[in-house]
Amino acid sequence: MIFTLGVPAALSFGALGGVRIGGAGVLDAMDFVASNLLMPLNGLLIAVFVGWIWAGRDARHASGLAPPLARAWHALLRYGAPAVIAVVLLRSLGIIGD
């Protein structure tokens, strides 16, 4: 899979140099998708998984933090992180502005 995705990126400076996806070259389009879509979505999914799906006791224990700090960390993963990551995702997609 990595090879399959890497070939168009490598060829974007040669044989695929004239190909445009959304007004950007192949490598730029792939960079946009990875940086502005996949990374925020991954962060959001991890925060939701650790905050809501993984048992809270197990997540706090796995964090290795002292109990009061672990509770605050878990609360931030439940409420703060998804909200902030959602804003980052929406801003990177141009849905919300400055």
C-alpha positions as CSV (number, residue, x, y, z in Angstrom):
1,M,0.0,0.0,0.0
2,I,2.8,2.4,0.9
3,F,4.5,1.6,-2.4
4,T,1.2,2.2,-4.3
5,L,0.7,5.6,-2.7
6,G,4.4,6.5,-3.0
7,V,4.7,6.0,-6.8
8,P,2.3,8.8,-7.8
9,A,4.1,11.1,-5.3
10,A,7.5,10.2,-6.7
11,L,6.3,10.7,-10.3
12,S,4.7,14.1,-9.5
13,F,7.9,15.7,-10.4
14,G,8.3,13.8,-13.7
15,A,5.6,11.9,-15.7
16,L,2.7,13.2,-13.5
17,G,4.1,16.7,-13.3
18,G,1.2,18.2,-15.3
19,V,-1.5,16.4,-13.3
20,R,-3.5,18.7,-11.1
21,I,-5.9,17.6,-8.3
22,G,-7.9,20.5,-7.0
23,G,-5.5,22.9,-8.5
24,A,-2.4,21.4,-6.8
25,G,0.1,18.9,-8.0
26,V,-0.1,15.2,-7.0
27,L,2.4,15.5,-4.1
28,D,0.8,18.8,-2.9
29,A,-2.7,17.1,-2.9
30,M,-1.4,14.1,-1.1
31,D,0.3,16.4,1.5
32,F,-2.9,18.3,2.0
33,V,-4.9,15.2,2.6
34,A,-2.4,13.8,5.0
35,S,-1.8,17.0,6.9
36,N,-5.2,18.6,6.9
37,L,-7.5,15.5,7.0
38,L,-5.8,12.4,8.1
39,M,-3.8,13.7,11.0
40,P,-6.7,15.7,12.7
41,L,-9.1,12.8,12.1
42,N,-6.6,10.4,13.7
43,G,-6.1,12.6,16.7
44,L,-9.9,13.0,17.1
45,L,-10.4,9.2,16.9
46,I,-7.7,8.5,19.4
47,A,-9.1,11.1,21.8
48,V,-12.6,9.7,21.5
49,F,-11.4,6.1,21.9
50,V,-9.3,6.8,25.0
51,G,-11.8,9.2,26.5
52,W,-15.1,7.4,25.8
53,I,-14.5,3.8,24.7
54,W,-11.5,2.6,26.7
55,A,-12.5,2.0,30.3
56,G,-11.7,5.2,32.3
57,R,-10.0,3.3,35.1
58,D,-7.7,1.4,32.6
59,A,-6.9,4.6,30.6
60,R,-6.0,6.5,33.8
61,H,-3.9,3.6,35.0
62,A,-2.1,3.3,31.6
63,S,-1.3,7.0,31.7
64,G,1.0,6.5,34.6
65,L,-0.1,9.8,36.1
66,A,-0.9,10.4,39.8
67,P,-4.7,9.9,40.4
68,P,-5.7,13.6,40.6
69,L,-3.7,14.5,37.4
70,A,-5.0,11.3,35.7
71,R,-8.6,12.3,36.3
72,A,-7.9,15.8,34.8
73,W,-6.1,14.2,31.8
74,H,-9.0,11.9,31.2
75,A,-11.5,14.7,31.4
76,L,-9.5,16.7,28.9
77,L,-9.4,13.7,26.6
78,R,-13.2,13.4,26.8
79,Y,-14.2,17.0,26.4
80,G,-11.3,19.4,25.6
81,A,-9.3,17.5,23.1
82,P,-12.2,16.5,20.7
83,A,-13.4,20.1,20.7
84,V,-10.0,21.6,20.0
85,I,-9.2,19.0,17.4
86,A,-12.6,19.5,15.7
87,V,-11.8,23.3,15.4
88,V,-8.4,22.5,14.0
89,L,-10.0,20.2,11.4
90,L,-12.7,22.7,10.4
91,R,-10.2,25.5,10.1
92,S,-7.8,23.4,8.0
93,L,-10.7,22.6,5.6
94,G,-11.7,26.2,5.4
95,I,-15.1,25.6,6.9
96,I,-14.5,28.1,9.7
97,G,-12.3,31.1,9.4
98,D,-10.2,33.3,11.6
